[in-house]
Structures are given as C-alpha cells and as structure tokens.
Amino acid sequence: MTVPDAAVADVLPPSPPDGSDTSATDADTADTVKAMGDASVAPPPPCAKGLADCNGTCVNLETSFENCGSCGWACGDPYDEVYCQGGKCLCWCFSYDILDCDGSCDCSIDALTNPKHCGVCFNACASGETCQQGKCKAAP
C-alpha cells in the first residue's frame, strides 16, 4: 500500500525543539500506516439475503454451478450433464419424470411418485401425503 507523504507526515510526531533526530524508519512508518488503515478502500457491500460472497461475487450456493454448496465447489465441466440444486451437484436424466438426487447419475428416482423427491429433488411430502403426478397430495 502506498501512502502519500502528506498523510504520513500528519501522523508522525513533530521534531523536538532541541533538534535531535527523530526521523521515522520504514518499519515505524509501515506500523503507523497499518494502524491507520487504508481509508481509500471501502469494504464491499454485503450480499443480499440468501447469497454468499465468493471472492467478491455474490452467488446463490443452492444453484450456482461454479459454487455449489460452498464457494469454489464446481459441479464439473460445464458441458457435463450436471447441475446444482439444493447446494448439491446433480445429473440431468433426459426425462422430466426421472431424477438423480444423490449425484450418482443413476437416474433412478421417479419424480411422479417418490414422496421424498416429489416433482423435484428434495421436495419431501408431509406426513400423510403421497406423491401423485409430481405433486404432494393427501393420501386417499
């Protein structure tokens, strides 16, 4: 960090009246400037609710391909059949009714009938409900 001479001069003590040497060393100046902080650099604004700061960029860790679940955790090559949902990397299964919700890419979950993944991964039906045509409904 470079500090203008005028700013350093403002924080150094004045010369004593007897004329003795009080010149600051580089270390003294660095300590003084460090204690002052760099007022010219404002902290970045906080991210909106539901977003995380990943290296200065606000991202949704629930859906970000490059930051899935945590900053820097990418779901693989962007050309893979993978996406981020619920902070987990999942596979596209080439059918709207069949899902992969555990990252194994086995595409074994029927979204039309599975009560733990009704319609989409991790959409669990409440107690007493079943998954019918991808929607949670009261059991008959």
N, CA, C and O atoms as a GROMACS GRO file, in nm:
protein
  560
    1MET      N    1   0.084  -0.116   0.000
    1MET     CA    2   0.000   0.000   0.000
    1MET      C    3   0.089   0.123   0.000
    1MET      O    4   0.182   0.132   0.081
    2THR      N    5   0.063   0.215  -0.088
    2THR     CA    6   0.139   0.339  -0.095
    2THR      C    7   0.058   0.449  -0.029
    2THR      O    8  -0.059   0.470  -0.062
    3VAL      N    9   0.121   0.519   0.064
    3VAL     CA   10   0.054   0.627   0.135
    3VAL      C   11   0.122   0.757   0.096
    3VAL      O   12   0.245   0.763   0.098
    4PRO      N   13   0.047   0.861   0.062
    4PRO     CA   14   0.108   0.988   0.026
    4PRO      C   15   0.190   1.043   0.141
    4PRO      O   16   0.155   1.026   0.258
    5ASP      N   17   0.302   1.111   0.106
    5ASP     CA   18   0.390   1.167   0.209
    5ASP      C   19   0.314   1.257   0.304
    5ASP      O   20   0.343   1.255   0.424
    6ALA      N   21   0.219   1.334   0.257
    6ALA     CA   22   0.143   1.424   0.343
    6ALA      C   23   0.066   1.347   0.449
    6ALA      O   24   0.057   1.392   0.563
    7ALA      N   25   0.011   1.231   0.414
    7ALA     CA   26  -0.064   1.152   0.511
    7ALA      C   27   0.028   1.096   0.618
    7ALA      O   28  -0.010   1.093   0.735
    8VAL      N   29   0.149   1.052   0.580
    8VAL     CA   30   0.245   1.001   0.677
    8VAL      C   31   0.292   1.113   0.767
    8VAL      O   32   0.303   1.095   0.888
    9ALA      N   33   0.320   1.231   0.710
    9ALA     CA   34   0.366   1.345   0.789
    9ALA      C   35   0.262   1.386   0.892
    9ALA      O   36   0.298   1.433   0.999
   10ASP      N   37   0.135   1.368   0.860
   10ASP     CA   38   0.029   1.407   0.953
   10ASP      C   39   0.025   1.319   1.077
   10ASP      O   40  -0.024   1.363   1.181
   11VAL      N   41   0.075   1.196   1.070
   11VAL     CA   42   0.066   1.106   1.185
   11VAL      C   43   0.197   1.090   1.260
   11VAL      O   44   0.198   1.032   1.368
   12LEU      N   45   0.307   1.139   1.205
   12LEU     CA   46   0.436   1.128   1.273
   12LEU      C   47   0.448   1.240   1.375
   12LEU      O   48   0.395   1.349   1.354
   13PRO      N   49   0.518   1.215   1.486
   13PRO     CA   50   0.534   1.319   1.586
   13PRO      C   51   0.620   1.433   1.534
   13PRO      O   52   0.705   1.412   1.448
   14PRO      N   53   0.598   1.555   1.584
   14PRO     CA   54   0.680   1.669   1.540
   14PRO      C   55   0.823   1.655   1.591
   14PRO      O   56   0.849   1.581   1.686
   15SER      N   57   0.916   1.726   1.528
   15SER     CA   58   1.056   1.725   1.572
   15SER      C   59   1.066   1.793   1.708
   15SER      O   60   0.998   1.892   1.733
   16PRO      N   61   1.151   1.740   1.797
   16PRO     CA   62   1.168   1.804   1.927
   16PRO      C   63   1.240   1.938   1.912
   16PRO      O   64   1.312   1.959   1.814
   17PRO      N   65   1.219   2.030   2.010
   17PRO     CA   66   1.281   2.163   1.999
   17PRO      C   67   1.433   2.159   2.005
   17PRO      O   68   1.496   2.255   1.959
   18ASP      N   69   1.495   2.053   2.059
   18ASP     CA   70   1.641   2.051   2.069
   18ASP      C   71   1.708   2.010   1.938
   18ASP      O   72   1.831   2.011   1.930
   19GLY      N   73   1.630   1.974   1.835
   19GLY     CA   74   1.685   1.941   1.704
   19GLY      C   75   1.737   1.800   1.692
   19GLY      O   76   1.799   1.768   1.590
   20SER      N   77   1.714   1.712   1.791
   20SER     CA   78   1.762   1.574   1.780
   20SER      C   79   1.689   1.501   1.668
   20SER      O   80   1.580   1.540   1.628
   21ASP      N   81   1.753   1.394   1.619
   21ASP     CA   82   1.699   1.319   1.505
   21ASP      C   83   1.582   1.232   1.550
   21ASP      O   84   1.597   1.146   1.636
   22THR      N   85   1.468   1.256   1.490
   22THR     CA   86   1.350   1.172   1.519
   22THR      C   87   1.294   1.112   1.390
   22THR      O   88   1.176   1.076   1.385
   23SER      N   89   1.376   1.102   1.287
   23SER     CA   90   1.324   1.052   1.159
   23SER      C   91   1.274   0.909   1.176
   23SER      O   92   1.336   0.825   1.241
   24ALA      N   93   1.160   0.886   1.115
   24ALA     CA   94   1.096   0.754   1.125
   24ALA      C   95   1.164   0.657   1.032
   24ALA      O   96   1.207   0.692   0.922
   25THR      N   97   1.174   0.533   1.079
   25THR     CA   98   1.226   0.428   0.993
   25THR      C   99   1.114   0.378   0.906
   25THR      O  100   0.997   0.409   0.930
   26ASP      N  101   1.147   0.300   0.804
   26ASP     CA  102   1.044   0.241   0.719
   26ASP      C  103   0.949   0.155   0.802
   26ASP      O  104   0.828   0.154   0.776
   27ALA      N  105   1.003   0.084   0.900
   27ALA     CA  106   0.920  -0.001   0.984
   27ALA      C  107   0.824   0.083   1.068
   27ALA      O  108   0.707   0.047   1.082
   28ASP      N  109   0.872   0.195   1.123
   28ASP     CA  110   0.785   0.283   1.201
   28ASP      C  111   0.672   0.336   1.115
   28ASP      O  112   0.556   0.337   1.157
   29THR      N  113   0.705   0.380   0.994
   29THR     CA  114   0.604   0.434   0.904
   29THR      C  115   0.503   0.327   0.866
   29THR      O  116   0.383   0.354   0.865
   30ALA      N  117   0.549   0.208   0.836
   30ALA     CA  118   0.459   0.098   0.798
   30ALA      C  119   0.365   0.065   0.913
   30ALA      O  120   0.246   0.041   0.891
   31ASP      N  121   0.419   0.063   1.038
   31ASP     CA  122   0.334   0.034   1.154
   31ASP      C  123   0.228   0.141   1.172
   31ASP      O  124   0.113   0.111   1.202
   32THR      N  125   0.267   0.266   1.155
   32THR     CA  126   0.173   0.377   1.171
   32THR      C  127   0.064   0.370   1.066
   32THR      O  128  -0.054   0.386   1.098
   33VAL      N  129   0.102   0.347   0.941
   33VAL     CA  130   0.004   0.341   0.832
   33VAL      C  131  -0.087   0.220   0.852
   33VAL      O  132  -0.208   0.229   0.827
   34LYS      N  133  -0.030   0.108   0.895
   34LYS     CA  134  -0.111  -0.012   0.918
   34LYS      C  135  -0.215   0.016   1.027
   34LYS      O  136  -0.330  -0.027   1.015
   35ALA      N  137  -0.175   0.086   1.132
   35ALA     CA  138  -0.267   0.119   1.241
   35ALA      C  139  -0.378   0.212   1.193
   35ALA      O  140  -0.491   0.206   1.241
   36MET      N  141  -0.345   0.299   1.097
   36MET     CA  142  -0.444   0.393   1.044
   36MET      C  143  -0.547   0.321   0.957
   36MET      O  144  -0.664   0.360   0.953
   37GLY      N  145  -0.504   0.218   0.888
   37GLY     CA  146  -0.590   0.152   0.791
   37GLY      C  147  -0.588   0.230   0.661
   37GLY      O  148  -0.538   0.342   0.656
   38ASP      N  149  -0.641   0.172   0.558
   38ASP     CA  150  -0.644   0.237   0.428
   38ASP      C  151  -0.785   0.289   0.406
   38ASP      O  152  -0.874   0.214   0.364
   39ALA      N  153  -0.806   0.417   0.435
   39ALA     CA  154  -0.939   0.476   0.425
   39ALA      C  155  -0.988   0.486   0.282
   39ALA      O  156  -1.108   0.506   0.260
   40SER      N  157  -0.899   0.470   0.184
   40SER     CA  158  -0.941   0.483   0.045
   40SER      C  159  -1.008   0.356  -0.007
   40SER      O  160  -1.068   0.357  -0.114
   41VAL      N  161  -0.997   0.246   0.067
   41VAL     CA  162  -1.056   0.120   0.023
   41VAL      C  163  -1.178   0.090   0.111
   41VAL      O  164  -1.163   0.056   0.228
   42ALA      N  165  -1.296   0.104   0.054
   42ALA     CA  166  -1.419   0.076   0.126
   42ALA      C  167  -1.448  -0.073   0.122
   42ALA      O  168  -1.421  -0.138   0.021
   43PRO      N  169  -1.502  -0.128   0.230
   43PRO     CA  170  -1.536  -0.270   0.226
   43PRO      C  171  -1.649  -0.292   0.126
   43PRO      O  172  -1.732  -0.204   0.104
   44PRO      N  173  -1.652  -0.411   0.065
   44PRO     CA  174  -1.758  -0.437  -0.032
   44PRO      C  175  -1.893  -0.443   0.040
   44PRO      O  176  -1.899  -0.480   0.157
   45PRO      N  177  -2.000  -0.407  -0.030
   45PRO     CA  178  -2.131  -0.416   0.034
   45PRO      C  179  -2.165  -0.562   0.060
   45PRO      O  180  -2.119  -0.650  -0.013
   46PRO      N  181  -2.243  -0.590   0.164
   46PRO     CA  182  -2.278  -0.729   0.192
   46PRO      C  183  -2.369  -0.784   0.084
   46PRO      O  184  -2.439  -0.710   0.014
   47CYS      N  185  -2.368  -0.915   0.072
   47CYS     CA  186  -2.455  -0.980  -0.026
   47CYS      C  187  -2.598  -0.980   0.027
   47CYS      O  188  -2.622  -0.977   0.148
   48ALA      N  189  -2.692  -0.984  -0.064
   48ALA     CA  190  -2.833  -0.989  -0.028
   48ALA      C  191  -2.861  -1.121   0.045
   48ALA      O  192  -2.785  -1.217   0.033
   49LYS      N  193  -2.971  -1.124   0.119
   49LYS     CA  194  -3.010  -1.244   0.192
   49LYS      C  195  -3.021  -1.362   0.094
   49LYS      O  196  -3.079  -1.350  -0.014
   50GLY      N  197  -2.965  -1.474   0.134
   50GLY     CA  198  -2.970  -1.594   0.051
   50GLY      C  199  -2.850  -1.609  -0.042
   50GLY      O  200  -2.837  -1.710  -0.111
   51LEU      N  201  -2.763  -1.508  -0.045
   51LEU     CA  202  -2.644  -1.514  -0.130
   51LEU      C  203  -2.520  -1.515  -0.043
   51LEU      O  204  -2.521  -1.466   0.069
   52ALA      N  205  -2.413  -1.572  -0.096
   52ALA     CA  206  -2.285  -1.579  -0.026
   52ALA      C  207  -2.180  -1.504  -0.106
   52ALA      O  208  -2.187  -1.498  -0.228
   53ASP      N  209  -2.082  -1.448  -0.036
   53ASP     CA  210  -1.971  -1.377  -0.100
   53ASP      C  211  -1.862  -1.479  -0.133
   53ASP      O  212  -1.795  -1.530  -0.043
   54CYS      N  213  -1.845  -1.506  -0.259
   54CYS     CA  214  -1.739  -1.597  -0.306
   54CYS      C  215  -1.638  -1.514  -0.384
   54CYS      O  216  -1.659  -1.483  -0.502
   55ASN      N  217  -1.530  -1.478  -0.319
   55ASN     CA  218  -1.423  -1.398  -0.382
   55ASN      C  219  -1.476  -1.268  -0.440
   55ASN      O  220  -1.440  -1.230  -0.552
   56GLY      N  221  -1.562  -1.200  -0.366
   56GLY     CA  222  -1.612  -1.070  -0.409
   56GLY      C  223  -1.734  -1.074  -0.500
   56GLY      O  224  -1.780  -0.970  -0.545
   57THR      N  225  -1.786  -1.193  -0.528
   57THR     CA  226  -1.906  -1.207  -0.610
   57THR      C  227  -2.015  -1.272  -0.528
   57THR      O  228  -1.993  -1.376  -0.465
   58CYS      N  229  -2.134  -1.211  -0.528
   58CYS     CA  230  -2.246  -1.268  -0.455
   58CYS      C  231  -2.310  -1.379  -0.539
   58CYS      O  232  -2.349  -1.357  -0.654
   59VAL      N  233  -2.319  -1.498  -0.481
   59VAL     CA  234  -2.374  -1.613  -0.554
   59VAL      C  235  -2.474  -1.688  -0.467
   59VAL      O  236  -2.470  -1.679  -0.345
   60ASN      N  237  -2.561  -1.762  -0.532
   60ASN     CA  238  -2.657  -1.848  -0.464
   60ASN      C  239  -2.593  -1.988  -0.456
   60ASN      O  240  -2.583  -2.056  -0.558
   61LEU      N  241  -2.552  -2.029  -0.337
   61LEU     CA  242  -2.486  -2.159  -0.321
   61LEU      C  243  -2.580  -2.276  -0.344
   61LEU      O  244  -2.536  -2.390  -0.356
   62GLU      N  245  -2.710  -2.249  -0.351
   62GLU     CA  246  -2.809  -2.353  -0.376
   62GLU      C  247  -2.818  -2.390  -0.524
   62GLU      O  248  -2.857  -2.501  -0.558
   63THR      N  249  -2.781  -2.296  -0.613
   63THR     CA  250  -2.800  -2.318  -0.757
   63THR      C  251  -2.677  -2.286  -0.844
   63THR      O  252  -2.679  -2.313  -0.964
   64SER      N  253  -2.572  -2.231  -0.786
   64SER     CA  254  -2.456  -2.190  -0.866
   64SER      C  255  -2.375  -2.310  -0.912
   64SER      O  256  -2.327  -2.389  -0.830
   65PHE      N  257  -2.358  -2.324  -1.042
   65PHE     CA  258  -2.280  -2.436  -1.098
   65PHE      C  259  -2.136  -2.430  -1.049
   65PHE      O  260  -2.077  -2.533  -1.019
   66GLU      N  261  -2.078  -2.308  -1.042
   66GLU     CA  262  -1.937  -2.292  -1.004
   66GLU      C  263  -1.916  -2.293  -0.853
   66GLU      O  264  -1.804  -2.316  -0.808
   67ASN      N  265  -2.021  -2.270  -0.775
   67ASN     CA  266  -2.012  -2.263  -0.629
   67ASN      C  267  -2.130  -2.338  -0.568
   67ASN      O  268  -2.216  -2.278  -0.504
   68CYS      N  269  -2.135  -2.467  -0.588
   68CYS     CA  270  -2.250  -2.547  -0.548
   68CYS      C  271  -2.233  -2.597  -0.404
   68CYS      O  272  -2.155  -2.689  -0.378
   69GLY      N  273  -2.307  -2.537  -0.312
   69GLY     CA  274  -2.300  -2.577  -0.172
   69GLY      C  275  -2.195  -2.501  -0.094
   69GLY      O  276  -2.213  -2.476   0.025
   70SER      N  277  -2.084  -2.464  -0.159
   70SER     CA  278  -1.980  -2.383  -0.095
   70SER      C  279  -1.898  -2.314  -0.204
   70SER      O  280  -1.896  -2.357  -0.319
   71CYS      N  281  -1.832  -2.207  -0.166
   71CYS     CA  282  -1.752  -2.130  -0.261
   71CYS      C  283  -1.644  -2.219  -0.323
   71CYS      O  284  -1.571  -2.288  -0.253
   72GLY      N  285  -1.634  -2.215  -0.454
   72GLY     CA  286  -1.530  -2.288  -0.526
   72GLY      C  287  -1.563  -2.434  -0.557
   72GLY      O  288  -1.484  -2.501  -0.623
   73TRP      N  289  -1.676  -2.484  -0.511
   73TRP     CA  290  -1.712  -2.624  -0.536
   73TRP      C  291  -1.793  -2.631  -0.665
   73TRP      O  292  -1.915  -2.612  -0.664
   74ALA      N  293  -1.725  -2.659  -0.776
   74ALA     CA  294  -1.791  -2.665  -0.907
   74ALA      C  295  -1.846  -2.804  -0.933
   74ALA      O  296  -1.795  -2.904  -0.882
   75CYS      N  297  -1.952  -2.809  -1.012
   75CYS     CA  298  -2.018  -2.936  -1.044
   75CYS      C  299  -1.953  -3.006  -1.162
   75CYS      O  300  -2.018  -3.089  -1.226
   76GLY      N  301  -1.831  -2.978  -1.194
   76GLY     CA  302  -1.762  -3.044  -1.304
   76GLY      C  303  -1.754  -2.956  -1.426
   76GLY      O  304  -1.767  -2.834  -1.416
   77ASP      N  305  -1.733  -3.017  -1.537
   77ASP     CA  306  -1.723  -2.946  -1.664
   77ASP      C  307  -1.859  -2.891  -1.704
   77ASP      O  308  -1.959  -2.962  -1.696
   78PRO      N  309  -1.865  -2.764  -1.748
   78PRO     CA  310  -1.995  -2.708  -1.786
   78PRO      C  311  -2.066  -2.784  -1.897
   78PRO      O  312  -2.186  -2.768  -1.917
   79TYR      N  313  -1.993  -2.868  -1.970
   79TYR     CA  314  -2.054  -2.945  -2.078
   79TYR      C  315  -2.104  -3.081  -2.031
   79TYR      O  316  -2.165  -3.156  -2.108
   80ASP      N  317  -2.077  -3.114  -1.902
   80ASP     CA  318  -2.132  -3.238  -1.846
   80ASP      C  319  -2.282  -3.221  -1.828
   80ASP      O  320  -2.333  -3.109  -1.832
   81GLU      N  321  -2.350  -3.328  -1.808
   81GLU     CA  322  -2.495  -3.324  -1.785
   81GLU      C  323  -2.521  -3.311  -1.635
   81GLU      O  324  -2.591  -3.393  -1.576
   82VAL      N  325  -2.463  -3.206  -1.574
   82VAL     CA  326  -2.470  -3.186  -1.430
   82VAL      C  327  -2.523  -3.047  -1.401
   82VAL      O  328  -2.497  -2.954  -1.477
   83TYR      N  329  -2.596  -3.031  -1.291
   83TYR     CA  330  -2.646  -2.900  -1.248
   83TYR      C  331  -2.645  -2.895  -1.096
   83TYR      O  332  -2.623  -2.997  -1.030
   84CYS      N  333  -2.667  -2.777  -1.040
   84CYS     CA  334  -2.668  -2.759  -0.895
   84CYS      C  335  -2.810  -2.730  -0.848
   84CYS      O  336  -2.875  -2.638  -0.897
   85GLN      N  337  -2.857  -2.809  -0.754
   85GLN     CA  338  -2.988  -2.786  -0.693
   85GLN      C  339  -2.978  -2.820  -0.545
   85GLN      O  340  -2.926  -2.926  -0.508
   86GLY      N  341  -3.026  -2.731  -0.462
   86GLY     CA  342  -3.021  -2.755  -0.318
   86GLY      C  343  -2.880  -2.762  -0.265
   86GLY      O  344  -2.855  -2.826  -0.162
   87GLY      N  345  -2.785  -2.697  -0.334
   87GLY     CA  346  -2.646  -2.698  -0.292
   87GLY      C  347  -2.575  -2.829  -0.320
   87GLY      O  348  -2.469  -2.856  -0.263
   88LYS      N  349  -2.633  -2.912  -0.409
   88LYS     CA  350  -2.572  -3.041  -0.444
   88LYS      C  351  -2.564  -3.053  -0.595
   88LYS      O  352  -2.655  -3.009  -0.667
   89CYS      N  353  -2.456  -3.112  -0.643
   89CYS     CA  354  -2.440  -3.136  -0.786
   89CYS      C  355  -2.522  -3.259  -0.825
   89CYS      O  356  -2.508  -3.366  -0.765
   90LEU      N  357  -2.607  -3.242  -0.925
   90LEU     CA  358  -2.695  -3.350  -0.969
   90LEU      C  359  -2.683  -3.368  -1.120
   90LEU      O  360  -2.630  -3.281  -1.189
   91CYS      N  361  -2.732  -3.480  -1.169
   91CYS     CA  362  -2.721  -3.511  -1.312
   91CYS      C  363  -2.854  -3.490  -1.383
   91CYS      O  364  -2.961  -3.514  -1.327
   92TRP      N  365  -2.846  -3.444  -1.508
   92TRP     CA  366  -2.965  -3.440  -1.594
   92TRP      C  367  -2.995  -3.582  -1.637
   92TRP      O  368  -2.903  -3.658  -1.668
   93CYS      N  369  -3.121  -3.618  -1.638
   93CYS     CA  370  -3.157  -3.756  -1.672
   93CYS      C  371  -3.234  -3.769  -1.803
   93CYS      O  372  -3.284  -3.877  -1.834
   94PHE      N  373  -3.245  -3.662  -1.878
   94PHE     CA  374  -3.309  -3.664  -2.011
   94PHE      C  375  -3.455  -3.705  -2.008
   94PHE      O  376  -3.510  -3.747  -2.109
   95SER      N  377  -3.518  -3.694  -1.891
   95SER     CA  378  -3.661  -3.717  -1.878
   95SER      C  379  -3.708  -3.632  -1.762
   95SER      O  380  -3.645  -3.629  -1.657
   96TYR      N  381  -3.818  -3.563  -1.780
   96TYR     CA  382  -3.867  -3.477  -1.673
   96TYR      C  383  -3.920  -3.557  -1.555
   96TYR      O  384  -3.931  -3.504  -1.444
   97ASP      N  385  -3.951  -3.683  -1.575
   97ASP     CA  386  -4.009  -3.764  -1.470
   97ASP      C  387  -3.906  -3.843  -1.390
   97ASP      O  388  -3.936  -3.891  -1.280
   98ILE      N  389  -3.785  -3.857  -1.442
   98ILE     CA  390  -3.682  -3.937  -1.376
   98ILE      C  391  -3.572  -3.842  -1.329
   98ILE      O  392  -3.525  -3.757  -1.404
   99LEU      N  393  -3.531  -3.859  -1.202
   99LEU     CA  394  -3.432  -3.769  -1.141
   99LEU      C  395  -3.312  -3.845  -1.086
   99LEU      O  396  -3.318  -3.966  -1.062
  100ASP      N  397  -3.205  -3.770  -1.067
  100ASP     CA  398  -3.089  -3.817  -0.992
  100ASP      C  399  -3.071  -3.717  -0.879
  100ASP      O  400  -3.036  -3.602  -0.904
  101CYS      N  401  -3.094  -3.759  -0.756
  101CYS     CA  402  -3.088  -3.665  -0.644
  101CYS      C  403  -2.972  -3.693  -0.550
  101CYS      O  404  -2.960  -3.627  -0.446
  102ASP      N  405  -2.886  -3.788  -0.582
  102ASP     CA  406  -2.774  -3.817  -0.493
  102ASP      C  407  -2.638  -3.801  -0.560
  102ASP      O  408  -2.536  -3.834  -0.500
  103GLY      N  409  -2.636  -3.753  -0.683
  103GLY     CA  410  -2.509  -3.730  -0.753
  103GLY      C  411  -2.449  -3.854  -0.814
  103GLY      O  412  -2.338  -3.849  -0.867
  104SER      N  413  -2.518  -3.966  -0.808
  104SER     CA  414  -2.463  -4.091  -0.863
  104SER      C  415  -2.486  -4.103  -1.013
  104SER      O  416  -2.428  -4.190  -1.078
  105CYS      N  417  -2.572  -4.017  -1.067
  105CYS     CA  418  -2.607  -4.018  -1.210
  105CYS      C  419  -2.672  -4.148  -1.254
  105CYS      O  420  -2.663  -4.187  -1.370
  106ASP      N  421  -2.739  -4.216  -1.160
  106ASP     CA  422  -2.808  -4.340  -1.197
  106ASP      C  423  -2.951  -4.314  -1.244
  106ASP      O  424  -3.016  -4.404  -1.297
  107CYS      N  425  -3.000  -4.191  -1.224
  107CYS     CA  426  -3.133  -4.153  -1.272
  107CYS      C  427  -3.238  -4.257  -1.235
  107CYS      O  428  -3.306  -4.312  -1.322
  108SER      N  429  -3.251  -4.283  -1.105
  108SER     CA  430  -3.340  -4.391  -1.061
  108SER      C  431  -3.462  -4.343  -0.983
  108SER      O  432  -3.538  -4.426  -0.933
  109ILE      N  433  -3.484  -4.213  -0.971
  109ILE     CA  434  -3.595  -4.163  -0.890
  109ILE      C  435  -3.710  -4.118  -0.980
  109ILE      O  436  -3.693  -4.033  -1.068
  110ASP      N  437  -3.826  -4.175  -0.956
  110ASP     CA  438  -3.945  -4.137  -1.031
  110ASP      C  439  -4.008  -4.016  -0.962
  110ASP      O  440  -4.069  -4.030  -0.855
  111ALA      N  441  -3.994  -3.899  -1.021
  111ALA     CA  442  -4.042  -3.774  -0.962
  111ALA      C  443  -4.195  -3.767  -0.956
  111ALA      O  444  -4.250  -3.682  -0.886
  112LEU      N  445  -4.262  -3.854  -1.028
  112LEU     CA  446  -4.409  -3.853  -1.026
  112LEU      C  447  -4.465  -3.925  -0.905
  112LEU      O  448  -4.580  -3.900  -0.866
  113THR      N  449  -4.386  -4.015  -0.843
  113THR     CA  450  -4.440  -4.096  -0.734
  113THR      C  451  -4.354  -4.099  -0.608
  113THR      O  452  -4.402  -4.146  -0.505
  114ASN      N  453  -4.231  -4.052  -0.611
  114ASN     CA  454  -4.141  -4.063  -0.496
  114ASN      C  455  -4.174  -3.956  -0.392
  114ASN      O  456  -4.158  -3.837  -0.422
  115PRO      N  457  -4.219  -3.993  -0.271
  115PRO     CA  458  -4.259  -3.894  -0.171
  115PRO      C  459  -4.142  -3.814  -0.111
  115PRO      O  460  -4.165  -3.711  -0.047
  116LYS      N  461  -4.019  -3.860  -0.130
  116LYS     CA  462  -3.903  -3.785  -0.081
  116LYS      C  463  -3.852  -3.684  -0.184
  116LYS      O  464  -3.781  -3.590  -0.150
  117HIS      N  465  -3.888  -3.705  -0.309
  117HIS     CA  466  -3.843  -3.619  -0.419
  117HIS      C  467  -3.961  -3.598  -0.514
  117HIS      O  468  -3.954  -3.632  -0.632
  118CYS      N  469  -4.067  -3.542  -0.463
  118CYS     CA  470  -4.191  -3.529  -0.539
  118CYS      C  471  -4.185  -3.410  -0.635
  118CYS      O  472  -4.186  -3.294  -0.592
  119GLY      N  473  -4.177  -3.438  -0.762
  119GLY     CA  474  -4.170  -3.333  -0.864
  119GLY      C  475  -4.029  -3.286  -0.891
  119GLY      O  476  -3.989  -3.271  -1.006
  120VAL      N  477  -3.952  -3.263  -0.785
  120VAL     CA  478  -3.812  -3.221  -0.795
  120VAL      C  479  -3.734  -3.284  -0.680
  120VAL      O  480  -3.794  -3.328  -0.582
  121CYS      N  481  -3.604  -3.287  -0.691
  121CYS     CA  482  -3.520  -3.341  -0.585
  121CYS      C  483  -3.541  -3.266  -0.455
  121CYS      O  484  -3.553  -3.143  -0.453
  122PHE      N  485  -3.546  -3.341  -0.346
  122PHE     CA  486  -3.552  -3.290  -0.209
  122PHE      C  487  -3.685  -3.225  -0.173
  122PHE      O  488  -3.695  -3.160  -0.069
  123ASN      N  489  -3.786  -3.241  -0.255
  123ASN     CA  490  -3.920  -3.190  -0.221
  123ASN      C  491  -3.997  -3.303  -0.156
  123ASN      O  492  -4.065  -3.380  -0.224
  124ALA      N  493  -3.987  -3.314  -0.022
  124ALA     CA  494  -4.050  -3.424   0.051
  124ALA      C  495  -4.195  -3.390   0.084
  124ALA      O  496  -4.226  -3.278   0.125
  125CYS      N  497  -4.279  -3.485   0.065
  125CYS     CA  498  -4.420  -3.469   0.102
  125CYS      C  499  -4.432  -3.480   0.254
  125CYS      O  500  -4.354  -3.549   0.319
  126ALA      N  501  -4.530  -3.410   0.308
  126ALA     CA  502  -4.554  -3.413   0.452
  126ALA      C  503  -4.608  -3.549   0.493
  126ALA      O  504  -4.652  -3.629   0.410
  127SER      N  505  -4.605  -3.574   0.623
  127SER     CA  506  -4.659  -3.698   0.676
  127SER      C  507  -4.807  -3.708   0.638
  127SER      O  508  -4.882  -3.611   0.653
  128GLY      N  509  -4.849  -3.823   0.590
  128GLY     CA  510  -4.987  -3.843   0.549
  128GLY      C  511  -5.014  -3.805   0.405
  128GLY      O  512  -5.127  -3.817   0.358
  129GLU      N  513  -4.911  -3.760   0.332
  129GLU     CA  514  -4.927  -3.725   0.191
  129GLU      C  515  -4.854  -3.826   0.104
  129GLU      O  516  -4.759  -3.891   0.148
  130THR      N  517  -4.899  -3.838  -0.018
  130THR     CA  518  -4.831  -3.920  -0.117
  130THR      C  519  -4.795  -3.832  -0.235
  130THR      O  520  -4.847  -3.722  -0.250
  131CYS      N  521  -4.706  -3.880  -0.317
  131CYS     CA  522  -4.665  -3.807  -0.437
  131CYS      C  523  -4.746  -3.862  -0.554
  131CYS      O  524  -4.732  -3.979  -0.592
  132GLN      N  525  -4.829  -3.777  -0.612
  132GLN     CA  526  -4.914  -3.817  -0.724
  132GLN      C  527  -4.891  -3.720  -0.838
  132GLN      O  528  -4.917  -3.600  -0.826
  133GLN      N  529  -4.844  -3.773  -0.948
  133GLN     CA  530  -4.816  -3.691  -1.068
  133GLN      C  531  -4.722  -3.574  -1.034
  133GLN      O  532  -4.737  -3.464  -1.087
  134GLY      N  533  -4.624  -3.600  -0.944
  134GLY     CA  534  -4.524  -3.499  -0.910
  134GLY      C  535  -4.573  -3.393  -0.814
  134GLY      O  536  -4.507  -3.290  -0.798
  135LYS      N  537  -4.685  -3.415  -0.748
  135LYS     CA  538  -4.739  -3.319  -0.651
  135LYS      C  539  -4.777  -3.393  -0.524
  135LYS      O  540  -4.833  -3.503  -0.529
  136CYS      N  541  -4.746  -3.332  -0.410
  136CYS     CA  542  -4.783  -3.391  -0.282
  136CYS      C  543  -4.932  -3.370  -0.259
  136CYS      O  544  -4.984  -3.258  -0.267
  137LYS      N  545  -4.999  -3.479  -0.230
  137LYS     CA  546  -5.144  -3.473  -0.207
  137LYS      C  547  -5.179  -3.559  -0.087
  137LYS      O  548  -5.108  -3.653  -0.053
  138ALA      N  549  -5.291  -3.525  -0.023
  138ALA     CA  550  -5.337  -3.604   0.091
  138ALA      C  551  -5.361  -3.747   0.047
  138ALA      O  552  -5.416  -3.773  -0.060
  139ALA      N  553  -5.317  -3.840   0.131
  139ALA     CA  554  -5.336  -3.981   0.099
  139ALA      C  555  -5.487  -4.014   0.091
  139ALA      O  556  -5.566  -3.964   0.171
  140PRO      N  557  -5.525  -4.098  -0.007
  140PRO     CA  558  -5.668  -4.132  -0.022
  140PRO      C  559  -5.720  -4.214   0.094
  140PRO      O  560  -5.837  -4.251   0.097
   0.00000   0.00000   0.00000
